[in-house]
Amino acid sequence: MGFDIHPFSEDPSRPLVLGGVHLPGGRGLSGHSDADVVAHAVADAVLGAAGLGDLGEHFPDTDAAWAGADSLAILTRVVGLAAAGGWSVGNIDCTVVLEAPKLAPHRAEMARLLGDVVGAHVSVKATRAEGLGAIGRGEGVACWAVALLVR
């Protein structure tokens, strides 16, 4: 299982990227890379399932090499690390928690882009926090992901 959460950025020029998709009109997320919580949660799930630690171990936010990085490139590296250990992705299931924007128009493209990277079926679902906590107050976006790996 992987999890990631990022607050919205105060930088109006920062794009909102979720699952590799640039969502028009949405406030971007604050983070060291492009802050794609969906790709980060998927990468963390793959790393965990392969017994390879977590995202912060491999891509620390103190490493300037990853500043502004495309999170699909990070996910590609993670899939390569898992493959080097004899693992391939069987499937991925993600749940994105956010108040806005609506993900329904973008979920298929997100699943396709993520699936192309991991080489397997990816399911992307969305839900609201119904006003609870920081996410429910519209302060950011969170994502949980589960990865099934096979040898």
C-alpha positions in Angstrom: 0.0 0.0 0.0 1.2 3.5 -0.8 0.0 6.9 0.5 0.8 10.5 -0.4 -0.7 13.9 0.5 0.3 17.4 -0.6 -1.2 20.8 0.2 -2.2 23.2 -2.5 0.5 25.6 -3.5 0.3 29.4 -3.2 2.2 29.7 -6.5 -0.4 30.5 -9.2 1.9 29.3 -12.0 2.2 25.8 -10.5 0.1 23.3 -12.5 -2.1 20.6 -10.9 -0.8 17.2 -12.0 -2.6 14.0 -10.9 -1.8 10.6 -12.4 0.3 12.3 -15.0 -2.6 14.5 -16.2 -2.3 18.2 -16.1 -5.7 19.3 -14.9 -6.7 22.7 -16.3 -7.7 25.5 -13.9 -6.8 23.6 -10.8 -4.4 24.9 -8.2 -1.1 23.1 -8.2 0.2 21.1 -5.3 3.2 22.1 -3.2 6.1 19.7 -3.3 9.7 19.0 -4.3 8.8 17.3 -7.6 5.6 18.0 -9.6 3.8 16.9 -6.4 1.6 14.3 -8.3 0.1 12.5 -5.3 -1.4 9.8 -7.4 1.9 8.8 -9.1 3.7 9.1 -5.7 1.2 6.8 -4.0 1.5 4.3 -6.8 5.3 4.4 -6.7 5.3 4.0 -2.9 2.9 1.0 -3.2 5.2 -0.7 -5.8 8.3 -0.1 -3.7 6.6 -1.5 -0.6 5.2 -4.6 -2.3 8.7 -5.3 -3.7 10.3 -4.8 -0.3 12.3 -1.9 -1.5 11.5 0.7 1.1 9.7 3.9 0.4 9.7 6.8 -2.0 11.7 9.1 0.4 14.5 6.6 0.5 15.0 6.5 -3.2 13.9 10.1 -4.2 14.6 12.4 -1.1 13.2 15.9 -1.2 16.7 17.0 -0.2 18.1 15.9 -3.6 18.2 18.7 -6.1 18.1 16.2 -8.9 14.4 15.5 -8.3 13.4 19.2 -7.9 10.4 19.7 -10.3 10.7 16.1 -11.6 7.9 14.5 -13.6 6.4 11.9 -11.2 5.8 9.5 -14.1 9.5 9.4 -14.6 9.9 8.6 -10.9 7.3 5.9 -11.3 9.2 4.5 -14.3 12.4 4.2 -12.2 10.4 2.5 -9.4 9.0 -0.1 -11.8 12.5 -0.7 -13.1 13.8 -1.2 -9.5 11.0 -3.7 -8.9 11.7 -5.5 -12.2 15.4 -5.8 -11.3 14.2 -7.7 -8.2 12.2 -10.1 -10.3 8.8 -8.4 -9.8 6.2 -7.2 -12.3 3.0 -5.3 -11.6 -0.2 -7.3 -11.7 -2.5 -4.4 -11.1 -2.9 -1.1 -9.2 -5.9 0.3 -7.4 -5.9 4.0 -6.4 -8.3 6.1 -4.4 -7.8 9.9 -4.7 -9.3 12.1 -1.9 -10.1 15.7 -2.9 -12.9 18.2 -2.9 -12.2 19.8 -6.3 -11.6 19.6 -9.2 -13.8 16.7 -10.3 -11.7 13.8 -11.5 -14.4 12.0 -13.4 -13.5 13.6 -16.8 -9.8 12.7 -16.3 -9.8 9.3 -14.6 -9.6 7.3 -17.8 -6.6 9.2 -19.0 -4.9 8.9 -15.6 -5.5 5.2 -15.6 -4.1 4.9 -19.1 -1.0 6.9 -18.4 -0.2 5.1 -15.2 -1.0 1.8 -16.8 1.4 2.5 -19.6 4.2 3.1 -17.1 3.5 0.1 -14.8 2.6 -2.3 -17.6 -0.7 -3.4 -16.0 -4.3 -2.4 -15.3 -4.7 0.7 -13.1 -8.0 1.6 -11.5 -8.4 5.3 -10.4 -11.3 6.2 -8.1 -12.1 9.5 -6.4 -13.9 10.5 -3.3 -14.5 13.5 -1.1 -13.6 13.9 2.5 -17.0 15.5 3.1 -15.6 18.6 4.9 -13.5 16.6 7.4 -9.8 17.5 8.0 -7.5 19.5 5.8 -8.5 17.6 2.6 -12.2 18.1 3.4 -11.6 21.9 3.8 -10.1 21.9 0.3 -6.5 22.4 1.5 -4.9 19.7 -0.6 -5.1 16.2 -2.2 -4.4 12.7 -0.8 -4.2 9.3 -2.5 -4.0 5.7 -1.4 -2.8 3.1 -3.8 -2.5 -0.7 -3.6 -0.2 -2.7 -5.8 -0.3 -6.4 -6.6 3.2 -7.6 -7.7 3.9 -11.0 -9.3 7.2 -12.9 -10.0 
